[in-house]
């Protein structure tokens, strides 16, 4: 489903340019992949936020571990670039170490 400006319409109806069967399938699989990637990226943001918010509490170690794990997993699956995962992990650890000092 494609969304925009308060209306929902089927994906193939809005992109009615493909006549080839394999291309129609490709459009559908790309849409599924886009939705999955969006969910994973949203979870990454949530995990990093909870890790930074829980600084100083008992659950901080577990939150940081989960955030790192999700970043590594997203990088290995190709959802984000490995350099982006490394950069985000570095920034997270920098924030945590700065708050401890």
C-alpha positions in Angstrom: 0.0 0.0 0.0 1.2 3.4 -0.9 0.3 6.3 1.4 0.3 10.0 0.7 -1.7 13.0 1.7 -4.4 11.1 3.6 -5.3 8.5 1.0 -4.3 4.9 0.6 -4.3 3.2 -2.8 -2.9 -0.2 -4.0 0.7 0.0 -5.0 0.2 -1.5 -8.5 -2.7 0.8 -9.3 -0.6 3.9 -8.5 2.4 2.5 -10.5 0.5 1.1 -13.4 3.5 1.3 -15.8 4.8 -2.2 -15.7 3.4 -4.7 -18.2 6.0 -7.4 -17.6 5.0 -10.0 -15.0 8.4 -10.1 -13.4 8.5 -6.4 -13.0 5.1 -6.3 -11.3 6.4 -8.9 -8.9 9.6 -6.8 -8.4 7.4 -3.8 -7.5 5.6 -5.8 -4.8 8.7 -7.3 -3.4 10.4 -3.9 -3.3 7.4 -2.5 -1.4 7.6 -5.4 1.2 11.3 -4.8 1.6 10.9 -1.1 2.0 8.3 -1.7 4.8 10.6 -4.1 6.6 13.6 -1.8 6.3 11.5 1.1 7.7 10.5 -1.0 10.7 14.1 -2.0 11.4 15.4 1.6 11.1 12.7 2.7 13.5 13.7 0.1 16.0 17.3 1.2 15.7 16.3 4.7 16.6 14.2 3.5 19.5 17.0 1.2 20.9 19.6 4.0 20.7 17.2 6.5 22.4 16.4 4.0 25.3 20.1 3.3 25.7 20.9 7.0 26.0 17.9 7.7 28.3 18.8 4.9 30.7 22.3 6.2 31.4 23.0 5.8 35.1 20.4 3.2 35.7 20.8 -0.5 36.3 19.3 -1.4 32.9 21.8 0.7 31.0 24.2 -2.1 30.3 21.5 -4.3 28.8 20.0 -1.4 26.8 23.4 -0.5 25.3 24.1 -4.2 24.5 20.8 -4.5 22.7 21.4 -1.2 20.7 24.8 -2.4 19.6 23.4 -5.8 18.7 20.7 -4.3 16.5 23.1 -1.9 14.8 25.4 -4.8 13.9 22.5 -6.9 12.7 21.2 -4.1 10.5 24.6 -3.6 9.0 25.1 -7.3 8.3 21.7 -7.5 6.6 22.5 -4.5 4.4 19.8 -2.3 5.9 22.4 0.3 6.9 26.0 0.7 5.7 28.6 -0.8 8.0 30.3 2.5 8.4 27.0 4.1 9.5 26.6 1.3 12.1 30.2 1.9 13.4 29.6 5.7 13.5 26.3 5.3 15.4 27.9 2.9 17.9 30.8 5.2 18.4 28.5 8.2 19.1 26.4 6.1 21.5 29.5 5.0 23.5 30.8 8.6 23.5 27.6 9.8 25.0 27.6 7.1 27.6 31.2 7.6 28.6 30.7 11.3 28.8 27.8 10.9 31.2 29.8 8.5 33.4 32.7 11.0 33.8 
